C-alpha cells in the first residue's frame, strides 16, 4: 500500500507536466510542479518578449521602408537653366530601376502593415505556431523583394555617381547632385529595412525553436 | 485497491508519452502506446523526408550558383575588328557590378558546400534543432547576398540591353551580343538559386515547427 501511494504521487507530477500543454494542473502544491510551472512561465515570458521586440522591429521597418519609397518617389531635380527646346530635369521615372524600387518598396510597406495583426497575435498568444510560421515565410519572401530593389537601385546609383568608362556611360551626379543624394538615401533606407527584416526572421526562428 | 491499480495503469500510459522524448518506453504492449509510437515514427519519417529534400535542394543550389559564378566569370567577347590603338573587348571585370556578382556567387557556393554536412546531420538526427536553426538563419542571410548580386546585375544587364535615353547611356548589346547573352544567363541562374534558397527556408521553418 505504501508503494502504491508513492507511485500515485509520481503520476501526479508527470501528469501535470503533460497538463501544461493547455489544461489546468490538477495539483500545484508539490515543489517539483511549482518548478515546472515556473520554468514554463519563464519560457512564455521570454516568448512574449521576443514577440514584442518583433512588433517594435516591424514598426521600425515600416518607417524605413516608407522613407525609402517616399524618398525615391519624390526625388527630382530641375536644373536652373534651359534651352528653347529642353528643360533639364531628372526624376525617378527616368530610370526603370528606380520605378521598380518605388513599386517594390510600396508593396513591402503594404505587407508590413498587414503583418502587424499577426505580430500582435503572437504577443497575445505566445504559443501560437501558425501566425509565427506565416510571418517567417512571408518575411523571407519580402526580404528578397526588398533586397532585389535595393541591390538594383544601388547598381544604378553607383553608375550615376561613378559612370563606367568601358561602357561609355557617363556619371550625371555632377549635374544632378540633389537627385543623386536623395536616391542614395532611399537605397540606404532600403538596406536598413533589409537588416531589420533579417533580425525579424532570426527572432521568429528562435521563437519557433523554443516551442 | 482496485482504483489504485487503475490509476497505476494510466500512469504508465502517460509516462511513456513522456518517455518518447528520448528514453525507451517502459511498456510497449498497450494499444494506446503503440498508436503513440506509430504517430511518432510517422512524424520522424516526415522530418527525414524534409531533411532529404533539403539536401537535394542544396545540391541543386550549388549547381545553379556555380553556373552563375562561372558563367559570369567566363563571359567575355572580343570583337573581330580593331584599330591601331584599340581592340574592342568586353569582360565581366569591365563593370564593377559584375565583379561583385562573381565574388558574391563564389561566396554563396562556398557557404552551400559548407552547409552540406549540417544538412546531413539533419537527416541522420531528424530531431536535432541546433543545426536546423543554424541552417535557417544562414540561409536567410545568404539569400539576401544572392538576391543583392542578382538584382544589381539584372539592373546592369537591363541597361546593357535597353540603354537609357534620359541618362544618355547607350545599350551595347548590339555590339556585344554574346557577352550580353552569357551575363543574362548568369543572372537567371542566380535568380533560380534565390528561389531554391526560399524553398529551403520554407522547408526548414516547417521542420522547426513540427519539433
Interface residues (C-beta under 8 A of the other chain):
Chain A: X4 X5 X7 X8 X10 X11 X14 X15 X17 X18 X90 X94 X95 X96 X97 X129 X133 X136 X137 X140 X141 X143 X144 X147 X148 X149 X150 X151 X152 X153 X154 X155 X156 X158 X159 X160 X162 X164 X166 X167 X168 X169 X170 X172 X194 X198 X201 X202 X205 X206 X208 X209 X211
Chain B: X1 X4 X5 X7 X8 X10 X11 X14 X15 X17 X18 X90 X94 X95 X96 X97 X129 X133 X136 X137 X140 X141 X143 X144 X147 X148 X149 X150 X151 X152 X153 X154 X155 X156 X158 X159 X160 X162 X164 X166 X167 X168 X169 X170 X172 X194 X198 X201 X202 X205 X206 X208 X209 X211
